């Protein structure tokens, strides 16, 4: 809340200092009714979602951008789910964006709660290092729906032929996991408990401005070739674990977040005939890794690679992607797999004179029975105000697999949206 107050005060100061013109405001938003149900009859959602966006020119070249979201889900309090689910998901509100920006020469500088998208991968996060994720629903069709906006100062401009995007986040925010006992609870505590280990609350970096994160992305175009370079220093969004042996009777593990550096490069080349090939790679020389054989997380050089091929056919984009992660000097005590391959195929397009949009995607994680995810989504725009959307998720794999653990959590989601 203090961030909202500071931004409001700053906006008031800017507006008060400018006598050139009165502020110009623009509002839009939507109200949706949502139902989501599993094949076993379990209700996952039954409620409403409200989004309101506000843009304002405050004078003096200053722009205000704000987008808030409110979600109410009565199904979160059904007897099937836990008290923690009811408390977390029955009613919640968040800012999707809330920031001030100003053009200074050829640069745009912004400050506030923001989402930053790096890379062009289709839902596979190799370059996308900046914002953590809200994983309450596990998998969604649009990363923008579950990125968590975080406080940052961001500058976007040009240096010669290069576009430069630099940012600083004053403190670290991790991924937000699904509530214990909810439909998509990852069950991390229960998995450790099955091995006789108690899970203690994770240690997070201090939130006093001394444990910030920072990064820069450079991009340019050379004919049909797009080139991107990045450097980032921050913390692991997922906690890594190590033993705590202070209690001789009950050994425990505690999640930790450690700073590490990442560098990366990306290429995309547009061929004649609608084909685009792309690749992204990042390398961290000191990424933290869990160590269930020691009392402190380890460090290991970690590489992430992605290759993809897109084809534009009429109003459709067909995409194939493969990504992999490799941990150097891996061993079983690291409590994760040495490799983490992901393969995906998708088709995204429109029909009915653009009134209908569609997406069909198949994603598989071939290692250790992690399983597969098949998703279909279609939306129909009746007019400028009304839209209906249907979304089907089918999950399969081993009981302990990334997708397979939720193979009984297939769902059909319907949303009727009124835009204004």
Secondary structure, 3 states (H helix, E strand, C coil): CHHHHHHHHHHHHHHHHCCCCCCEEEEEEEEEEEEEEECCCCEEEEEEEEEEEEEEEEECCEEEEEEEEEEEEHHHHCCCCCHHHHHHHCEEEEEEEEEEEEEECCEEEEEEEECCCCCCCCCCCCCCCCCCEECCCCCCCCHHHHECCEEEEEEEEEECCEEEEEEEECCCCCCECCCCCCCCCCCHHHHHHCCCCEEEEEECCCCCCCCCEEEEEEEEEECCEEEEEEEEEEECCCCEEEEECCCCCCCEEEEECCEEEEEEEEEEEECCCCEEEEEEEEEEEEEEECECCCCCCEEEEEEEEEEEEEEEECCEEEEEEEEEEEECCCCHHHCCCCECCEEEEEEEEEECCCCEEEEEEEEEECHHHCEEEEEEEEEEECCCCEEEEEEEEEEECCCCCCCHHHCCCCEEEEEEEEEC
